[in-house]
């Protein structure tokens, strides 16, 4: 979080994350080109670069899409989520280099505008074996460009978290287009089973991860609690709440509530972080603040307001202890009006 918008608020964690990311990309390209020169000595440097950047972007997209559900299944992987947008921008950059080199090599030799040539050079949309797969890659690149351009917290704040999140779900449309782009391209130009195998295994693996994460989340979701008495709902026994700073999530009137305990005091806040709707109940109570597990946004445990100078806030809930049990008012207190501030 930051008081003013900045390109990147560099800290040690971001530097380590991005250093590892760039190092991995450079190593991948070096290994890919070295293997390509060995196995296909007749291939030109341009072709190897096109394939290297394209395959690298495709692999990185699988990693990006796997991080979310993987973190739901294994919370120790959460550090990978903190700066995932940096990974997304890096992936788009690789895809852009792949697309630019492809256009330069295959669509700049004639009189037509390269974009026009892309769509006019192959119109066999009714033939699977000759389908113009390059257009699918072009549309996917447009979506990825939009996502990279709106990755900064400026857009998150001004579009609102739900709208921003909904728009960025277009990554799955881009992924579907790229799967078809690679699969149809391989059908036309490649005979190696490795590429086809990766497409199949990658798609199946991502589908399985999302399915298992969804089933686990459904299984962990609290059933509807008893009808409120005097507006309060009997949620859980005090002794069942964690005392190590971890939270508990309950569902009241269709809204998920994050509950934390500090000795014999209990605090309840909305489970949705104002940054990207992260699950506050899966975060930690550190001092007087609840910390979101996704990106570290903080909210004061009694007021739901971020510590000064920040002004984000979430609704809170009145809590009463009755005979060793935690009762929570089903009607939340309104969140304080806030103006969002953040960083990339």
C-alpha positions in Angstrom: 0.0 0.0 0.0 1.1 3.6 -0.6 -0.2 7.0 0.0 0.3 8.1 -3.6 0.3 6.0 -6.8 3.7 5.0 -8.0 4.9 2.9 -10.9 6.3 0.3 -8.4 6.8 0.6 -4.7 10.0 -1.4 -4.6 10.8 -3.4 -1.5 13.0 -6.4 -0.7 10.2 -8.9 -1.4 9.4 -7.3 -4.8 13.1 -7.2 -5.8 13.5 -10.9 -4.9 10.3 -11.8 -6.8 11.2 -9.9 -9.9 14.8 -11.0 -9.9 13.8 -14.6 -9.7 11.2 -14.0 -12.5 13.6 -12.3 -14.9 16.3 -14.9 -14.1 13.9 -17.7 -14.9 12.8 -16.1 -18.2 16.4 -15.6 -19.3 17.4 -19.1 -18.4 14.4 -20.5 -20.2 15.1 -18.6 -23.4 18.8 -19.6 -23.2 18.1 -23.3 -22.7 15.3 -23.3 -25.4 17.5 -21.7 -28.0 20.5 -23.9 -27.1 18.3 -27.1 -27.5 16.8 -25.6 -30.7 20.2 -25.1 -32.2 21.2 -28.6 -31.4 18.1 -30.4 -32.5 17.2 -28.1 -35.5 20.5 -26.7 -36.8 18.7 -25.6 -40.0 16.3 -23.3 -38.0 17.0 -19.6 -38.3 17.7 -17.4 -35.3 14.4 -15.6 -35.9 12.4 -18.8 -35.8 14.0 -19.9 -32.6 13.3 -16.5 -31.0 9.7 -16.6 -32.1 9.3 -20.1 -30.7 11.2 -19.4 -27.5 9.3 -16.3 -26.6 6.0 -17.8 -27.6 6.4 -21.0 -25.7 7.9 -19.1 -22.7 4.8 -16.9 -22.5 2.5 -19.9 -22.8 4.3 -21.7 -20.0 4.3 -18.6 -17.8 0.5 -18.2 -18.4 0.0 -21.7 -17.1 2.0 -20.8 -14.0 0.0 -17.6 -13.5 -3.4 -19.4 -13.8 -2.2 -22.2 -11.4 -1.1 -19.9 -8.6 -4.6 -18.9 -7.5 -6.0 -22.4 -6.9 -2.7 -23.7 -5.7 -2.7 -21.1 -2.9 -6.2 -22.2 -1.9 -4.9 -25.8 -1.6 -1.5 -24.9 -0.1 -1.4 -21.5 1.7 2.4 -21.7 2.0 2.5 -20.8 -1.7 0.9 -17.4 -1.0 4.2 -15.5 -1.5 3.8 -16.4 -5.2 0.5 -14.5 -5.3 1.7 -11.2 -3.8 3.2 -9.8 -7.0 1.5 -12.0 -9.6 0.7 -9.0 -11.6 4.4 -8.5 -12.2 4.4 -12.0 -13.6 1.4 -11.1 -15.8 3.2 -8.1 -17.3 6.3 -10.1 -17.9 4.2 -12.8 -19.7 2.5 -10.2 -21.9 5.9 -8.7 -22.8 7.1 -12.2 -24.0 3.9 -12.7 -25.9 4.3 -9.2 -27.5 7.9 -10.0 -28.6 6.6 -13.3 -30.1 3.8 -11.6 -31.9 5.9 -8.7 -33.2 8.6 -11.1 -34.5 6.0 -13.2 -36.2 4.4 -10.2 -37.9 7.8 -9.0 -39.0 8.8 -12.3 -40.4 5.5 -13.5 -42.0 3.5 -10.4 -42.8 5.8 -7.6 -43.9 7.1 -9.0 -47.2 4.1 -7.9 -49.3 2.2 -4.7 -50.1 -0.5 -5.2 -47.5 -0.6 -3.7 -44.1 0.8 -6.4 -41.7 -2.5 -6.4 -39.7 -4.6 -6.7 -42.9 -2.2 -9.4 -44.1 -2.7 -11.3 -40.9 -6.5 -11.6 -41.5 -6.4 -11.8 -45.3 -3.6 -14.3 -45.8 -5.6 -17.3 -44.5 -9.5 -17.4 -44.5 -10.0 -21.1 -44.1 -12.2 -20.8 -41.1 -14.2 -23.8 -42.2 -11.2 -26.1 -42.2 -9.7 -27.4 -38.9 -6.4 -28.4 -40.4 -5.9 -25.1 -42.2 -7.7 -22.8 -39.6 -6.1 -19.3 -39.4 -4.7 -19.9 -35.9 -2.7 -16.6 -36.0 -5.9 -14.6 -35.6 -6.6 -16.4 -32.3 -3.2 -15.4 -31.1 -3.8 -11.8 -32.1 -7.1 -11.6 -30.2 -5.5 -13.2 -27.1 -2.6 -10.6 -27.3 -5.2 -7.8 -27.4 -6.8 -9.1 -24.2 -3.4 -9.5 -22.5 -2.4 -6.0 -23.5 -5.6 -4.6 -21.9 -4.8 -6.6 -18.7 -1.2 -5.4 -18.6 -2.3 -1.8 -19.1 -4.8 -1.9 -16.3 -2.6 -3.9 -13.8 -1.7 -0.8 -11.8 -3.7 0.0 -8.6 -4.9 3.2 -10.1 -7.3 1.2 -12.3 -8.2 -1.1 -9.4 -9.2 1.9 -7.3 -11.1 3.8 -9.9 -12.9 0.9 -11.5 -13.7 -0.7 -8.0 -12.4 -4.1 -7.0 -15.4 -6.1 -8.3 -15.4 -4.4 -11.7 -11.6 -4.7 -12.0 -11.7 -8.4 -11.0 -14.5 -9.1 -13.5 -12.6 -7.5 -16.3 -9.4 -9.4 -15.5 -11.3 -12.7 -15.7 -10.9 -12.2 -19.4 -7.6 -13.9 -18.9 -9.5 -17.2 -19.3 -10.8 -16.1 -22.7 -7.3 -15.3 -23.7 -6.1 -18.7 -22.4 -8.8 -20.5 -24.4 -7.8 -18.6 -27.5 -4.1 -19.4 -26.9 -4.8 -23.1 -26.4 -6.5 -23.2 -29.8 -3.8 -21.0 -31.3 -1.0 -23.4 -30.2 -3.0 -26.6 -30.9 -4.1 -25.6 -34.4 -0.6 -24.2 -35.1 0.9 -27.5 -34.0 -1.5 -29.4 -36.2 -0.3 -27.4 -39.2 3.4 -27.1 -38.6 4.7 -29.5 -35.9 5.0 -33.2 -35.8 6.5 -33.5 -32.3 4.2 -35.0 -29.7 5.9 -33.0 -27.0 4.0 -29.7 -27.9 0.6 -31.4 -28.2 1.3 -33.3 -25.0 2.1 -30.1 -23.1 -1.1 -28.4 -24.3 -3.2 -31.4 -23.2 -1.5 -31.9 -19.9 -1.4 -28.2 -19.2 -5.1 -27.7 -19.8 -6.0 -30.8 -17.8 -3.8 -29.8 -15.0 -5.3 -26.3 -14.7 -8.8 -27.7 -14.9 -8.1 -30.2 -12.2 -6.5 -27.5 -9.9 -9.4 -25.2 -10.3 -11.9 -28.0 -9.7 -10.2 -29.3 -6.6 -9.8 -25.8 -5.2 -13.5 -25.1 -5.8 -14.6 -28.3 -4.2 -12.4 -27.7 -1.2 -13.7 -24.2 -0.8 -17.3 -25.5 -1.1 -16.5 -28.1 1.6 -15.0 -25.5 3.9 -17.9 -23.0 3.5 -20.0 -22.8 6.6 -23.6 -23.9 6.4 -26.3 -21.4 7.1 -26.3 -20.5 10.7 -29.3 -20.5 13.0 -31.9 -17.7 12.7 -30.8 -14.6 14.6 -32.0 -13.9 18.1 -32.4 -10.2 18.8 -30.4 -9.6 15.6 -27.5 -11.8 16.8 -26.4 -15.2 15.5 -24.8 -17.9 17.5 -21.6 -18.5 15.5 -19.1 -20.6 17.4 -17.8 -21.5 20.8 -15.1 -19.2 22.1 -12.7 -22.1 22.8 -13.0 -23.1 19.1 -11.5 -19.9 17.8 -7.8 -19.9 17.1 -5.6 -18.0 19.6 -2.5 -17.8 17.4 -3.6 -14.9 15.3 -5.4 -16.9 12.6 -9.0 -16.3 11.8 -12.2 -18.1 11.3 -14.8 -17.5 8.6 -18.5 -17.8 9.1 -21.5 -17.0 6.8 -24.1 -14.6 8.2 -27.1 -13.7 6.0 -25.2 -14.6 2.9 -22.1 -12.6 3.8 -18.8 -14.1 4.8 -17.4 -12.7 8.1 -13.8 -12.9 9.3 -13.6 -13.6 13.1 -10.4 -13.1 15.2 -9.7 -13.7 18.8 -7.3 -11.9 21.1 -7.5 -13.5 24.6 -11.2 -13.2 25.6 -11.8 -10.4 23.0 -13.4 -11.3 19.7 -13.5 -9.1 16.6 -15.5 -9.5 13.4 -15.0 -7.8 10.0 -16.2 -8.4 6.5 -14.2 -11.1 4.9 -13.6 -9.2 1.7 -10.5 -7.0 1.5 -11.0 -3.7 -0.3 -7.9 -4.3 -2.5 -8.9 -7.4 -4.6 -11.5 -9.0 -2.4 -8.9 -11.2 -0.7 -10.1 -13.4 2.2 -9.3 -11.5 5.4 -10.4 -14.5 7.5 -7.5 -16.4 6.1 -5.1 -13.7 7.1 -3.5 -12.9 10.5 -4.3 -10.7 13.5 -0.9 -8.9 13.9 -1.0 -6.4 16.8 -4.2 -4.3 16.4 -4.6 -5.0 12.7 -6.0 -7.8 10.5 -3.6 -8.4 7.6 -4.9 -9.7 4.3 -3.0 -12.9 3.2 -3.0 -11.8 -0.5 -1.2 -8.5 -0.6 -0.7 -7.4 3.1 -3.5 -4.8 3.3 -4.3 -4.0 6.9 -7.5 -3.1 8.8 -7.8 -2.1 12.4 -9.5 -4.9 14.3 -12.2 -2.8 16.0 -13.0 -0.1 13.4 -12.2 -1.9 10.1 -10.2 1.1 8.9 -6.7 0.9 7.6 -4.0 2.6 9.8 -3.1 6.2 8.9 -2.3 7.6 6.4 -4.4 5.0 4.6 -8.2 5.3 4.4 -9.5 1.9 3.1 -12.1 0.4 5.4 -14.3 -2.7 5.6 -17.6 -3.2 7.5 -17.4 -4.6 11.0 -19.9 -6.6 13.1 -20.9 -6.2 16.8 -19.8 -9.2 18.9 -21.2 -10.5 22.2 -19.9 -13.4 24.3 -22.8 -15.4 25.9 -22.1 -18.5 28.0 -18.8 -19.2 26.3 -20.1 -18.8 22.8 -19.6 -16.0 20.2 -22.7 -14.2 19.0 -22.4 -11.8 16.1 -24.9 -9.2 14.9 -26.1 -10.3 11.4 -26.3 -6.7 10.3 -22.9 -5.1 9.6 -21.9 -1.7 10.7 -21.4 0.5 7.6 -17.8 0.9 6.4 -16.4 4.3 6.7 -16.2 6.3 3.5 -12.7 5.9 2.1 -10.6 6.8 -0.9 -8.5 4.0 -2.1 -4.7 4.4 -2.4 -2.3 1.7 -3.4 0.7 0.7 -5.5 1.4 -1.7 -8.3 
